Amino acid sequence: MNLTKLNKNGVDIARITSSELQITDVQSALDLIATVNYETGCDRIILDKSAVCEDFFDLKTQLAGEILQKFINYRVKVALIGDFSVYSSKSFKDFMYEINQGRSIFFLSNEEEALDKLSKA
């Protein structure tokens, strides 16, 4: 895992790049939050969709809700970036729409959008 500290509009944002899965369950999400905070001091994270296990994107597993609740509980804002069009489930599309209406968690297509959202959230 590579951590880069970015700054936009005076807001520090951690950018995680990795060729390996970083979030596979609730505990790995908590570990990621702790690592990012310890190494960068950031409470805003940009993470590629590919670093999150596929079960996260299947709402029947309830993994997305459990993991995203941890980010909210610990007041960490996160933007998942990537191509989400591969998920054809109406319920998942509705879920992404609702999540994107908030100010803490975002499903976006690229890093620039994520920087904009997280620096204003």
C-alpha positions as CSV (number, residue, x, y, z in Angstrom):
1,M,0.0,0.0,0.0
2,N,1.3,3.4,-0.9
3,L,0.0,6.5,0.9
4,T,0.3,10.0,-0.5
5,K,-0.8,13.1,1.3
6,L,-2.5,15.6,-1.0
7,N,-3.8,19.0,-0.3
8,K,-6.6,20.9,-1.9
9,N,-8.2,24.1,-0.7
10,G,-6.1,23.8,2.5
11,V,-7.5,20.3,3.3
12,D,-5.2,17.3,3.7
13,I,-6.4,14.2,1.9
14,A,-4.8,10.7,1.9
15,R,-4.6,9.0,-1.5
16,I,-4.1,5.2,-1.2
17,T,-2.8,3.2,-4.2
18,S,-2.4,-0.5,-4.0
19,S,-2.3,-3.5,-6.2
20,E,-3.8,-5.6,-3.3
21,L,-7.2,-5.6,-1.6
22,Q,-7.2,-3.2,1.3
23,I,-10.7,-3.7,2.5
24,T,-12.1,-7.2,2.8
25,D,-14.1,-7.0,6.0
26,V,-15.0,-4.6,8.8
27,Q,-11.7,-5.2,10.6
28,S,-9.6,-4.4,7.6
29,A,-11.5,-1.1,7.1
30,L,-10.8,-0.2,10.8
31,D,-7.1,-1.1,10.3
32,L,-7.0,1.1,7.2
33,I,-8.6,4.1,9.0
34,A,-6.1,3.7,11.9
35,T,-3.1,3.3,9.5
36,V,-4.0,6.4,7.5
37,N,-4.6,8.5,10.5
38,Y,-1.3,7.4,12.1
39,E,0.8,7.8,9.0
40,T,-0.7,11.0,7.5
41,G,-3.0,12.5,10.1
42,C,-5.7,12.7,7.5
43,D,-9.4,12.1,8.1
44,R,-10.2,12.1,4.4
45,I,-9.3,9.2,2.1
46,I,-9.3,8.5,-1.6
47,L,-9.3,4.8,-2.4
48,D,-9.6,2.9,-5.7
49,K,-12.6,0.6,-6.1
50,S,-10.2,-2.2,-7.0
51,A,-8.8,-2.1,-3.4
52,V,-12.2,-3.1,-2.0
53,C,-13.5,-6.7,-2.2
54,E,-16.3,-7.6,-4.5
55,D,-18.6,-8.6,-1.7
56,F,-18.8,-5.0,-0.7
57,F,-20.6,-4.2,-3.9
58,D,-23.2,-6.9,-3.3
59,L,-25.7,-5.3,-1.0
60,K,-27.1,-8.7,0.1
61,T,-23.9,-9.3,2.1
62,Q,-24.5,-6.1,4.1
63,L,-20.8,-5.6,4.1
64,A,-21.0,-2.1,2.5
65,G,-23.3,-0.8,5.2
66,E,-21.2,-2.2,8.0
67,I,-18.0,-0.9,6.6
68,L,-19.3,2.6,5.6
69,Q,-20.8,2.9,9.1
70,K,-17.3,2.5,10.6
71,F,-16.1,5.4,8.4
72,I,-19.0,7.5,9.7
73,N,-18.5,6.5,13.3
74,Y,-14.8,7.5,13.2
75,R,-15.6,10.7,11.3
76,V,-13.5,9.7,8.3
77,K,-14.7,10.9,4.9
78,V,-13.9,8.5,2.0
79,A,-14.2,8.6,-1.8
80,L,-14.2,5.4,-3.7
81,I,-13.1,6.0,-7.3
82,G,-13.5,3.8,-10.3
83,D,-16.0,2.6,-12.9
84,F,-19.1,1.6,-11.1
85,S,-21.1,1.1,-14.3
86,V,-20.2,-2.6,-14.1
87,Y,-22.7,-3.0,-11.3
88,S,-26.2,-3.3,-12.9
89,S,-28.2,-3.8,-9.8
90,K,-30.8,-1.1,-9.4
91,S,-30.6,-1.4,-5.6
92,F,-26.8,-0.7,-5.8
93,K,-27.3,2.2,-8.1
94,D,-29.9,3.6,-5.7
95,F,-27.5,3.0,-2.8
96,M,-24.7,4.9,-4.6
97,Y,-27.1,7.8,-5.4
98,E,-28.2,8.1,-1.8
99,I,-24.7,7.9,-0.4
100,N,-23.5,10.6,-2.8
101,Q,-26.1,13.0,-1.5
102,G,-24.4,13.0,1.9
103,R,-21.2,14.7,2.9
104,S,-19.0,11.8,4.1
105,I,-18.9,9.0,1.6
106,F,-18.7,9.3,-2.2
107,F,-18.7,7.0,-5.2
108,L,-16.9,8.9,-8.0
109,S,-15.2,8.2,-11.3
110,N,-11.8,9.8,-10.8
111,E,-9.3,11.3,-8.4
112,E,-10.0,14.9,-9.4
113,E,-13.7,14.6,-8.6
114,A,-12.7,13.0,-5.3
115,L,-10.3,15.8,-4.4
116,D,-13.0,18.4,-5.1
117,K,-15.7,16.6,-3.1
118,L,-13.5,15.8,-0.1
119,S,-12.0,19.3,0.0
120,K,-15.5,20.8,0.3
121,A,-17.2,18.2,2.5
